[in-house]
Each structure stands twice: as structure tokens, then as C-alpha cells.
Amino acid sequence: MHPEHSQNWKKTDEYWRKPGPGMLILAASALQINLSSCWLIGDKVSDIIAAKKAGLSGSIHLETGHGRDNRRESLA
């Protein structure tokens, strides 16, 4: 579901969309991966925040795609 395109969107759905950690935690559980030893690579601030919320070891922010538009914010 998407908050701008779903009539059924609820505040609790945010957990499953970045910057919420839900999809990372669910994938790690399904694949039996220890998130504290993982890194995330992304081009949006929401990627970096999701990595932090999910307890990943770190993240790498790319300057490609959306990266240039919000580089400074993602490094905060």
C-alpha cells in the first residue's frame, strides 16, 4: 500500500514502508540473516533511516538516482 494512493492507508502501515524497518526485519527473519552484521546501500534518506531503525551495522548512501538531491540530509 502507498499512503498517497490507498484509501485503506493507516498510520500503522508506516512500519512496512521506508523509513520504517518492517520490510528489512521481515526479510531478515525469512532468510535467517543477522541484521547487525548487514549493510544497506541506498540513494534516499529513507533507506539510511530504515537501516538505522532495523539495527544494521551500517549503510552506504549513493549519489546516483535520488542521492544527489538529499546527500547532506542522509549524512546527518
Distance bins in CASP14 RR format, pairs under 12 A and 6 or more apart:
PFRMAT RR
TARGET T0000
AUTHOR 0000-0000-0000
RMODE 2
METHOD distances of the structure
MODEL  1
1 7 0 0 0 0 1 0 0 0 0 0 0
1 8 1 0 0 1 0 0 0 0 0 0 0
1 9 1 0 1 0 0 0 0 0 0 0 0
1 10 0 0 0 0 1 0 0 0 0 0 0
1 12 0 0 0 0 0 1 0 0 0 0 0
1 13 1 0 1 0 0 0 0 0 0 0 0
1 14 0 0 0 0 0 1 0 0 0 0 0
1 15 0 0 0 0 0 1 0 0 0 0 0
1 16 0 0 0 0 1 0 0 0 0 0 0
1 17 0 0 0 0 1 0 0 0 0 0 0
2 8 0 0 0 0 0 1 0 0 0 0 0
2 9 1 0 0 1 0 0 0 0 0 0 0
2 13 0 0 0 0 1 0 0 0 0 0 0
2 14 0 0 0 0 0 1 0 0 0 0 0
2 16 0 0 0 0 0 1 0 0 0 0 0
2 17 1 0 0 1 0 0 0 0 0 0 0
2 18 0 0 0 0 0 1 0 0 0 0 0
3 9 1 0 1 0 0 0 0 0 0 0 0
3 10 0 0 0 0 1 0 0 0 0 0 0
3 11 0 0 0 0 1 0 0 0 0 0 0
3 12 0 0 0 0 0 1 0 0 0 0 0
3 13 1 0 0 1 0 0 0 0 0 0 0
3 14 1 0 0 1 0 0 0 0 0 0 0
3 16 0 0 0 0 0 1 0 0 0 0 0
3 17 1 0 0 1 0 0 0 0 0 0 0
3 18 0 0 0 0 0 1 0 0 0 0 0
4 17 0 0 0 0 0 1 0 0 0 0 0
5 17 0 0 0 0 0 1 0 0 0 0 0
6 13 0 0 0 0 1 0 0 0 0 0 0
6 16 0 0 0 0 0 1 0 0 0 0 0
6 17 0 0 0 0 0 1 0 0 0 0 0
9 16 0 0 0 0 0 1 0 0 0 0 0
9 17 0 0 0 0 1 0 0 0 0 0 0
10 16 0 0 0 0 0 1 0 0 0 0 0
10 17 0 0 0 0 0 1 0 0 0 0 0
11 17 0 0 0 0 0 1 0 0 0 0 0
12 20 0 0 0 0 0 1 0 0 0 0 0
12 22 0 0 0 0 0 1 0 0 0 0 0
13 20 0 0 0 0 0 1 0 0 0 0 0
13 22 0 0 0 0 0 1 0 0 0 0 0
13 23 0 0 0 0 0 1 0 0 0 0 0
14 20 1 0 0 1 0 0 0 0 0 0 0
14 21 0 0 0 0 0 1 0 0 0 0 0
14 22 0 0 0 0 1 0 0 0 0 0 0
14 23 0 0 0 0 0 1 0 0 0 0 0
14 46 0 0 0 0 0 1 0 0 0 0 0
14 49 0 0 0 0 0 1 0 0 0 0 0
14 50 0 0 0 0 0 1 0 0 0 0 0
14 53 0 0 0 0 0 1 0 0 0 0 0
15 21 1 0 0 1 0 0 0 0 0 0 0
15 22 1 0 1 0 0 0 0 0 0 0 0
15 23 0 0 0 0 1 0 0 0 0 0 0
15 24 0 0 0 0 0 1 0 0 0 0 0
15 25 0 0 0 0 1 0 0 0 0 0 0
15 26 0 0 0 0 1 0 0 0 0 0 0
15 50 0 0 0 0 0 1 0 0 0 0 0
15 53 0 0 0 0 1 0 0 0 0 0 0
15 54 0 0 0 0 0 1 0 0 0 0 0
16 22 1 0 1 0 0 0 0 0 0 0 0
16 23 1 0 1 0 0 0 0 0 0 0 0
16 24 0 0 0 0 0 1 0 0 0 0 0
16 25 0 0 0 0 1 0 0 0 0 0 0
16 26 0 0 0 0 1 0 0 0 0 0 0
16 27 0 0 0 0 0 1 0 0 0 0 0
16 50 0 0 0 0 0 1 0 0 0 0 0
17 23 1 0 0 1 0 0 0 0 0 0 0
17 24 0 0 0 0 0 1 0 0 0 0 0
17 44 0 0 0 0 0 1 0 0 0 0 0
17 46 0 0 0 0 1 0 0 0 0 0 0
17 47 0 0 0 0 0 1 0 0 0 0 0
17 49 0 0 0 0 0 1 0 0 0 0 0
17 50 0 0 0 0 1 0 0 0 0 0 0
17 53 0 0 0 0 0 1 0 0 0 0 0
18 24 0 0 0 0 1 0 0 0 0 0 0
18 40 0 0 0 0 1 0 0 0 0 0 0
18 42 0 0 0 0 1 0 0 0 0 0 0
18 43 0 0 0 0 0 1 0 0 0 0 0
18 44 1 0 0 1 0 0 0 0 0 0 0
18 45 0 0 0 0 1 0 0 0 0 0 0
18 46 1 1 0 0 0 0 0 0 0 0 0
18 47 1 0 0 1 0 0 0 0 0 0 0
18 48 0 0 0 0 1 0 0 0 0 0 0
18 49 1 0 0 1 0 0 0 0 0 0 0
18 50 1 0 1 0 0 0 0 0 0 0 0
18 51 0 0 0 0 1 0 0 0 0 0 0
18 52 0 0 0 0 0 1 0 0 0 0 0
18 53 0 0 0 0 1 0 0 0 0 0 0
18 54 0 0 0 0 1 0 0 0 0 0 0
18 59 0 0 0 0 0 1 0 0 0 0 0
18 66 0 0 0 0 0 1 0 0 0 0 0
19 40 0 0 0 0 0 1 0 0 0 0 0
19 42 0 0 0 0 0 1 0 0 0 0 0
19 44 0 0 0 0 1 0 0 0 0 0 0
19 45 1 0 0 1 0 0 0 0 0 0 0
19 46 1 0 1 0 0 0 0 0 0 0 0
19 47 1 0 0 1 0 0 0 0 0 0 0
19 48 0 0 0 0 1 0 0 0 0 0 0
19 49 1 1 0 0 0 0 0 0 0 0 0
19 50 1 0 1 0 0 0 0 0 0 0 0
19 51 0 0 0 0 1 0 0 0 0 0 0
19 52 0 0 0 0 1 0 0 0 0 0 0
19 53 1 0 0 1 0 0 0 0 0 0 0
19 54 0 0 0 0 1 0 0 0 0 0 0
19 59 0 0 0 0 0 1 0 0 0 0 0
19 73 0 0 0 0 0 1 0 0 0 0 0
19 74 0 0 0 0 0 1 0 0 0 0 0
20 26 0 0 0 0 0 1 0 0 0 0 0
20 46 1 0 0 1 0 0 0 0 0 0 0
20 47 0 0 0 0 0 1 0 0 0 0 0
20 48 0 0 0 0 0 1 0 0 0 0 0
20 49 1 0 0 1 0 0 0 0 0 0 0
20 50 1 0 1 0 0 0 0 0 0 0 0
20 51 0 0 0 0 0 1 0 0 0 0 0
20 52 0 0 0 0 0 1 0 0 0 0 0
20 53 1 0 1 0 0 0 0 0 0 0 0
20 54 1 0 0 1 0 0 0 0 0 0 0
20 55 0 0 0 0 0 1 0 0 0 0 0
21 27 0 0 0 0 0 1 0 0 0 0 0
21 28 0 0 0 0 1 0 0 0 0 0 0
21 29 0 0 0 0 0 1 0 0 0 0 0
21 35 0 0 0 0 1 0 0 0 0 0 0
21 38 0 0 0 0 0 1 0 0 0 0 0
21 40 0 0 0 0 0 1 0 0 0 0 0
21 46 0 0 0 0 0 1 0 0 0 0 0
21 47 0 0 0 0 0 1 0 0 0 0 0
21 48 0 0 0 0 0 1 0 0 0 0 0
21 49 0 0 0 0 1 0 0 0 0 0 0
21 50 1 0 1 0 0 0 0 0 0 0 0
21 51 0 0 0 0 1 0 0 0 0 0 0
21 52 0 0 0 0 1 0 0 0 0 0 0
21 53 1 0 1 0 0 0 0 0 0 0 0
21 54 1 1 0 0 0 0 0 0 0 0 0
21 55 1 0 0 1 0 0 0 0 0 0 0
21 56 0 0 0 0 1 0 0 0 0 0 0
22 28 0 0 0 0 1 0 0 0 0 0 0
22 29 0 0 0 0 1 0 0 0 0 0 0
22 30 0 0 0 0 0 1 0 0 0 0 0
22 35 0 0 0 0 0 1 0 0 0 0 0
22 50 0 0 0 0 1 0 0 0 0 0 0
22 51 0 0 0 0 0 1 0 0 0 0 0
22 53 0 0 0 0 1 0 0 0 0 0 0
22 54 1 0 0 1 0 0 0 0 0 0 0
22 55 0 0 0 0 0 1 0 0 0 0 0
23 29 0 0 0 0 0 1 0 0 0 0 0
23 30 0 0 0 0 0 1 0 0 0 0 0
23 35 0 0 0 0 0 1 0 0 0 0 0
23 40 0 0 0 0 0 1 0 0 0 0 0
23 46 0 0 0 0 0 1 0 0 0 0 0
23 47 0 0 0 0 0 1 0 0 0 0 0
23 50 1 0 0 1 0 0 0 0 0 0 0
23 51 0 0 0 0 0 1 0 0 0 0 0
23 53 0 0 0 0 0 1 0 0 0 0 0
23 54 0 0 0 0 1 0 0 0 0 0 0
24 30 0 0 0 0 0 1 0 0 0 0 0
24 31 0 0 0 0 0 1 0 0 0 0 0
24 33 0 0 0 0 1 0 0 0 0 0 0
24 35 1 0 0 1 0 0 0 0 0 0 0
24 36 0 0 0 0 0 1 0 0 0 0 0
24 38 0 0 0 0 1 0 0 0 0 0 0
24 39 0 0 0 0 0 1 0 0 0 0 0
24 40 1 0 0 1 0 0 0 0 0 0 0
24 46 0 0 0 0 0 1 0 0 0 0 0
24 47 0 0 0 0 1 0 0 0 0 0 0
24 49 0 0 0 0 0 1 0 0 0 0 0
24 50 1 0 0 1 0 0 0 0 0 0 0
24 51 1 0 0 1 0 0 0 0 0 0 0
24 52 0 0 0 0 0 1 0 0 0 0 0
24 53 0 0 0 0 1 0 0 0 0 0 0
24 54 1 0 1 0 0 0 0 0 0 0 0
24 55 0 0 0 0 1 0 0 0 0 0 0
24 56 1 0 0 1 0 0 0 0 0 0 0
24 58 0 0 0 0 0 1 0 0 0 0 0
24 59 0 0 0 0 0 1 0 0 0 0 0
25 31 0 0 0 0 0 1 0 0 0 0 0
25 33 0 0 0 0 0 1 0 0 0 0 0
25 34 0 0 0 0 0 1 0 0 0 0 0
25 35 1 0 0 1 0 0 0 0 0 0 0
25 36 0 0 0 0 0 1 0 0 0 0 0
25 38 0 0 0 0 0 1 0 0 0 0 0
25 50 0 0 0 0 1 0 0 0 0 0 0
25 51 0 0 0 0 0 1 0 0 0 0 0
25 53 0 0 0 0 1 0 0 0 0 0 0
25 54 1 0 1 0 0 0 0 0 0 0 0
25 55 0 0 0 0 1 0 0 0 0 0 0
25 56 0 0 0 0 0 1 0 0 0 0 0
26 33 0 0 0 0 0 1 0 0 0 0 0
26 35 0 0 0 0 0 1 0 0 0 0 0
26 54 0 0 0 0 1 0 0 0 0 0 0
27 33 1 0 0 1 0 0 0 0 0 0 0
27 35 0 0 0 0 1 0 0 0 0 0 0
27 38 0 0 0 0 0 1 0 0 0 0 0
27 40 0 0 0 0 0 1 0 0 0 0 0
27 50 0 0 0 0 0 1 0 0 0 0 0
27 54 0 0 0 0 1 0 0 0 0 0 0
27 56 0 0 0 0 0 1 0 0 0 0 0
28 34 1 0 0 1 0 0 0 0 0 0 0
28 35 1 0 1 0 0 0 0 0 0 0 0
28 36 0 0 0 0 1 0 0 0 0 0 0
28 37 0 0 0 0 0 1 0 0 0 0 0
28 38 1 0 0 1 0 0 0 0 0 0 0
28 40 0 0 0 0 0 1 0 0 0 0 0
28 51 0 0 0 0 0 1 0 0 0 0 0
28 54 1 0 0 1 0 0 0 0 0 0 0
28 55 0 0 0 0 1 0 0 0 0 0 0
28 56 0 0 0 0 1 0 0 0 0 0 0
29 35 0 0 0 0 1 0 0 0 0 0 0
29 54 0 0 0 0 0 1 0 0 0 0 0
31 38 0 0 0 0 0 1 0 0 0 0 0
33 39 0 0 0 0 0 1 0 0 0 0 0
33 40 0 0 0 0 0 1 0 0 0 0 0
33 54 0 0 0 0 0 1 0 0 0 0 0
33 55 0 0 0 0 0 1 0 0 0 0 0
33 56 0 0 0 0 0 1 0 0 0 0 0
33 57 0 0 0 0 0 1 0 0 0 0 0
34 54 0 0 0 0 0 1 0 0 0 0 0
34 55 0 0 0 0 0 1 0 0 0 0 0
34 56 0 0 0 0 0 1 0 0 0 0 0
34 57 0 0 0 0 1 0 0 0 0 0 0
35 50 0 0 0 0 0 1 0 0 0 0 0
35 51 0 0 0 0 1 0 0 0 0 0 0
35 52 0 0 0 0 0 1 0 0 0 0 0
35 53 0 0 0 0 0 1 0 0 0 0 0
35 54 1 0 1 0 0 0 0 0 0 0 0
35 55 1 0 1 0 0 0 0 0 0 0 0
35 56 1 0 1 0 0 0 0 0 0 0 0
35 57 0 0 0 0 1 0 0 0 0 0 0
35 58 0 0 0 0 1 0 0 0 0 0 0
35 59 0 0 0 0 0 1 0 0 0 0 0
36 51 0 0 0 0 0 1 0 0 0 0 0
36 52 0 0 0 0 0 1 0 0 0 0 0
36 54 0 0 0 0 1 0 0 0 0 0 0
36 55 1 0 0 1 0 0 0 0 0 0 0
36 56 1 0 0 1 0 0 0 0 0 0 0
36 57 1 0 1 0 0 0 0 0 0 0 0
36 58 0 0 0 0 1 0 0 0 0 0 0
37 55 0 0 0 0 0 1 0 0 0 0 0
37 56 0 0 0 0 1 0 0 0 0 0 0
37 57 1 0 1 0 0 0 0 0 0 0 0
37 58 0 0 0 0 1 0 0 0 0 0 0
38 50 0 0 0 0 0 1 0 0 0 0 0
38 51 0 0 0 0 1 0 0 0 0 0 0
38 54 0 0 0 0 1 0 0 0 0 0 0
38 55 0 0 0 0 1 0 0 0 0 0 0
38 56 1 0 1 0 0 0 0 0 0 0 0
38 57 1 0 0 1 0 0 0 0 0 0 0
38 58 1 0 0 1 0 0 0 0 0 0 0
38 59 0 0 0 0 1 0 0 0 0 0 0
38 60 0 0 0 0 0 1 0 0 0 0 0
39 47 0 0 0 0 0 1 0 0 0 0 0
39 48 0 0 0 0 0 1 0 0 0 0 0
39 51 1 0 0 1 0 0 0 0 0 0 0
39 52 0 0 0 0 0 1 0 0 0 0 0
39 54 0 0 0 0 0 1 0 0 0 0 0
39 55 0 0 0 0 0 1 0 0 0 0 0
39 56 1 0 0 1 0 0 0 0 0 0 0
39 57 1 0 1 0 0 0 0 0 0 0 0
39 58 1 0 1 0 0 0 0 0 0 0 0
39 59 1 0 0 1 0 0 0 0 0 0 0
39 60 1 0 0 1 0 0 0 0 0 0 0
39 61 0 0 0 0 0 1 0 0 0 0 0
40 46 0 0 0 0 0 1 0 0 0 0 0
40 47 1 0 0 1 0 0 0 0 0 0 0
40 48 1 0 0 1 0 0 0 0 0 0 0
40 49 0 0 0 0 0 1 0 0 0 0 0
40 50 1 0 0 1 0 0 0 0 0 0 0
40 51 1 1 0 0 0 0 0 0 0 0 0
40 52 0 0 0 0 1 0 0 0 0 0 0
40 53 0 0 0 0 0 1 0 0 0 0 0
40 54 0 0 0 0 1 0 0 0 0 0 0
40 55 0 0 0 0 1 0 0 0 0 0 0
40 56 1 0 1 0 0 0 0 0 0 0 0
40 57 0 0 0 0 1 0 0 0 0 0 0
40 58 1 0 0 1 0 0 0 0 0 0 0
40 59 1 0 1 0 0 0 0 0 0 0 0
40 60 1 0 0 1 0 0 0 0 0 0 0
40 61 0 0 0 0 1 0 0 0 0 0 0
40 62 0 0 0 0 0 1 0 0 0 0 0
40 74 0 0 0 0 0 1 0 0 0 0 0
41 47 1 0 0 1 0 0 0 0 0 0 0
41 48 0 0 0 0 1 0 0 0 0 0 0
41 50 0 0 0 0 0 1 0 0 0 0 0
41 51 0 0 0 0 1 0 0 0 0 0 0
41 56 0 0 0 0 0 1 0 0 0 0 0
41 58 0 0 0 0 1 0 0 0 0 0 0
41 59 1 0 0 1 0 0 0 0 0 0 0
41 60 1 0 1 0 0 0 0 0 0 0 0
41 61 0 0 0 0 1 0 0 0 0 0 0
41 62 1 0 0 1 0 0 0 0 0 0 0
41 63 0 0 0 0 0 1 0 0 0 0 0
41 64 0 0 0 0 0 1 0 0 0 0 0
41 67 0 0 0 0 0 1 0 0 0 0 0
41 74 0 0 0 0 0 1 0 0 0 0 0
42 48 1 0 0 1 0 0 0 0 0 0 0
42 49 0 0 0 0 0 1 0 0 0 0 0
42 50 0 0 0 0 1 0 0 0 0 0 0
42 51 0 0 0 0 1 0 0 0 0 0 0
42 56 0 0 0 0 0 1 0 0 0 0 0
42 58 0 0 0 0 0 1 0 0 0 0 0
42 59 1 0 0 1 0 0 0 0 0 0 0
42 60 1 0 0 1 0 0 0 0 0 0 0
42 61 1 0 0 1 0 0 0 0 0 0 0
42 62 1 0 1 0 0 0 0 0 0 0 0
42 63 0 0 0 0 0 1 0 0 0 0 0
42 64 0 0 0 0 1 0 0 0 0 0 0
42 65 0 0 0 0 1 0 0 0 0 0 0
42 66 0 0 0 0 1 0 0 0 0 0 0
42 67 1 0 0 1 0 0 0 0 0 0 0
42 70 0 0 0 0 0 1 0 0 0 0 0
42 71 0 0 0 0 0 1 0 0 0 0 0
42 74 0 0 0 0 1 0 0 0 0 0 0
43 59 0 0 0 0 0 1 0 0 0 0 0
43 60 0 0 0 0 1 0 0 0 0 0 0
43 61 1 0 0 1 0 0 0 0 0 0 0
43 62 1 0 1 0 0 0 0 0 0 0 0
43 63 1 0 0 1 0 0 0 0 0 0 0
43 64 1 0 1 0 0 0 0 0 0 0 0
43 65 1 0 1 0 0 0 0 0 0 0 0
43 66 1 0 1 0 0 0 0 0 0 0 0
43 67 1 0 1 0 0 0 0 0 0 0 0
43 68 0 0 0 0 1 0 0 0 0 0 0
43 69 0 0 0 0 1 0 0 0 0 0 0
43 70 0 0 0 0 1 0 0 0 0 0 0
43 71 0 0 0 0 1 0 0 0 0 0 0
43 74 0 0 0 0 1 0 0 0 0 0 0
44 50 0 0 0 0 1 0 0 0 0 0 0
44 51 0 0 0 0 0 1 0 0 0 0 0
44 59 0 0 0 0 0 1 0 0 0 0 0
44 61 0 0 0 0 1 0 0 0 0 0 0
44 62 0 0 0 0 1 0 0 0 0 0 0
44 63 0 0 0 0 0 1 0 0 0 0 0
44 64 0 0 0 0 0 1 0 0 0 0 0
44 65 0 0 0 0 1 0 0 0 0 0 0
44 66 1 0 1 0 0 0 0 0 0 0 0
44 67 1 0 0 1 0 0 0 0 0 0 0
44 68 0 0 0 0 0 1 0 0 0 0 0
44 69 0 0 0 0 1 0 0 0 0 0 0
44 70 1 0 0 1 0 0 0 0 0 0 0
44 71 0 0 0 0 0 1 0 0 0 0 0
44 73 0 0 0 0 1 0 0 0 0 0 0
44 74 1 0 0 1 0 0 0 0 0 0 0
45 51 0 0 0 0 0 1 0 0 0 0 0
45 52 0 0 0 0 0 1 0 0 0 0 0
45 59 0 0 0 0 0 1 0 0 0 0 0
45 61 0 0 0 0 1 0 0 0 0 0 0
45 62 0 0 0 0 0 1 0 0 0 0 0
45 66 0 0 0 0 1 0 0 0 0 0 0
45 67 0 0 0 0 1 0 0 0 0 0 0
45 69 0 0 0 0 1 0 0 0 0 0 0
45 70 1 0 1 0 0 0 0 0 0 0 0
45 71 0 0 0 0 1 0 0 0 0 0 0
45 72 0 0 0 0 1 0 0 0 0 0 0
45 73 1 0 1 0 0 0 0 0 0 0 0
45 74 1 0 1 0 0 0 0 0 0 0 0
45 75 0 0 0 0 1 0 0 0 0 0 0
45 76 0 0 0 0 1 0 0 0 0 0 0
46 52 0 0 0 0 0 1 0 0 0 0 0
46 53 0 0 0 0 0 1 0 0 0 0 0
46 59 0 0 0 0 0 1 0 0 0 0 0
46 61 0 0 0 0 0 1 0 0 0 0 0
46 66 0 0 0 0 1 0 0 0 0 0 0
46 67 0 0 0 0 0 1 0 0 0 0 0
46 70 0 0 0 0 1 0 0 0 0 0 0
46 73 0 0 0 0 0 1 0 0 0 0 0
46 74 0 0 0 0 1 0 0 0 0 0 0
47 53 0 0 0 0 0 1 0 0 0 0 0
47 54 0 0 0 0 0 1 0 0 0 0 0
47 56 0 0 0 0 0 1 0 0 0 0 0
47 58 0 0 0 0 0 1 0 0 0 0 0
47 59 1 0 0 1 0 0 0 0 0 0 0
47 60 0 0 0 0 1 0 0 0 0 0 0
47 61 1 0 0 1 0 0 0 0 0 0 0
47 62 0 0 0 0 1 0 0 0 0 0 0
47 65 0 0 0 0 0 1 0 0 0 0 0
47 66 0 0 0 0 1 0 0 0 0 0 0
47 67 0 0 0 0 1 0 0 0 0 0 0
47 70 0 0 0 0 0 1 0 0 0 0 0
47 73 0 0 0 0 0 1 0 0 0 0 0
47 74 1 0 0 1 0 0 0 0 0 0 0
48 54 0 0 0 0 0 1 0 0 0 0 0
48 55 0 0 0 0 0 1 0 0 0 0 0
48 56 0 0 0 0 1 0 0 0 0 0 0
48 58 0 0 0 0 1 0 0 0 0 0 0
48 59 1 0 1 0 0 0 0 0 0 0 0
48 60 0 0 0 0 1 0 0 0 0 0 0
48 61 1 0 1 0 0 0 0 0 0 0 0
48 62 0 0 0 0 0 1 0 0 0 0 0
48 66 0 0 0 0 0 1 0 0 0 0 0
48 67 0 0 0 0 0 1 0 0 0 0 0
48 70 0 0 0 0 1 0 0 0 0 0 0
48 71 0 0 0 0 0 1 0 0 0 0 0
48 72 0 0 0 0 0 1 0 0 0 0 0
48 73 0 0 0 0 1 0 0 0 0 0 0
48 74 1 0 1 0 0 0 0 0 0 0 0
48 75 0 0 0 0 1 0 0 0 0 0 0
48 76 0 0 0 0 1 0 0 0 0 0 0
49 55 0 0 0 0 0 1 0 0 0 0 0
49 56 0 0 0 0 0 1 0 0 0 0 0
49 58 0 0 0 0 0 1 0 0 0 0 0
49 59 0 0 0 0 1 0 0 0 0 0 0
49 61 0 0 0 0 0 1 0 0 0 0 0
49 70 0 0 0 0 0 1 0 0 0 0 0
49 73 0 0 0 0 1 0 0 0 0 0 0
49 74 0 0 0 0 1 0 0 0 0 0 0
49 75 0 0 0 0 0 1 0 0 0 0 0
49 76 0 0 0 0 1 0 0 0 0 0 0
50 56 0 0 0 0 1 0 0 0 0 0 0
50 58 0 0 0 0 0 1 0 0 0 0 0
50 59 0 0 0 0 1 0 0 0 0 0 0
50 74 0 0 0 0 0 1 0 0 0 0 0
51 57 0 0 0 0 1 0 0 0 0 0 0
51 58 1 0 1 0 0 0 0 0 0 0 0
51 59 1 1 0 0 0 0 0 0 0 0 0
51 60 0 0 0 0 1 0 0 0 0 0 0
51 61 0 0 0 0 1 0 0 0 0 0 0
51 74 0 0 0 0 0 1 0 0 0 0 0
52 58 1 0 0 1 0 0 0 0 0 0 0
52 59 1 0 0 1 0 0 0 0 0 0 0
52 61 0 0 0 0 0 1 0 0 0 0 0
52 74 0 0 0 0 0 1 0 0 0 0 0
52 76 0 0 0 0 0 1 0 0 0 0 0
53 59 0 0 0 0 0 1 0 0 0 0 0
59 74 0 0 0 0 1 0 0 0 0 0 0
59 75 0 0 0 0 0 1 0 0 0 0 0
60 67 0 0 0 0 0 1 0 0 0 0 0
60 74 0 0 0 0 0 1 0 0 0 0 0
60 75 0 0 0 0 0 1 0 0 0 0 0
61 67 1 0 0 1 0 0 0 0 0 0 0
61 68 0 0 0 0 0 1 0 0 0 0 0
61 69 0 0 0 0 0 1 0 0 0 0 0
61 70 0 0 0 0 1 0 0 0 0 0 0
61 71 1 0 0 1 0 0 0 0 0 0 0
61 72 0 0 0 0 0 1 0 0 0 0 0
61 73 0 0 0 0 1 0 0 0 0 0 0
61 74 1 0 1 0 0 0 0 0 0 0 0
61 75 1 0 0 1 0 0 0 0 0 0 0
61 76 0 0 0 0 0 1 0 0 0 0 0
62 68 0 0 0 0 1 0 0 0 0 0 0
62 69 0 0 0 0 0 1 0 0 0 0 0
62 70 0 0 0 0 0 1 0 0 0 0 0
62 71 0 0 0 0 1 0 0 0 0 0 0
62 74 0 0 0 0 1 0 0 0 0 0 0
63 69 0 0 0 0 1 0 0 0 0 0 0
63 70 0 0 0 0 0 1 0 0 0 0 0
63 71 1 0 0 1 0 0 0 0 0 0 0
63 72 0 0 0 0 0 1 0 0 0 0 0
63 74 0 0 0 0 1 0 0 0 0 0 0
63 75 0 0 0 0 0 1 0 0 0 0 0
64 71 0 0 0 0 0 1 0 0 0 0 0
65 71 0 0 0 0 0 1 0 0 0 0 0
66 73 0 0 0 0 0 1 0 0 0 0 0
66 74 0 0 0 0 1 0 0 0 0 0 0
67 73 0 0 0 0 1 0 0 0 0 0 0
67 74 1 0 0 1 0 0 0 0 0 0 0
67 75 0 0 0 0 0 1 0 0 0 0 0
68 74 0 0 0 0 0 1 0 0 0 0 0
70 76 0 0 0 0 0 1 0 0 0 0 0
END
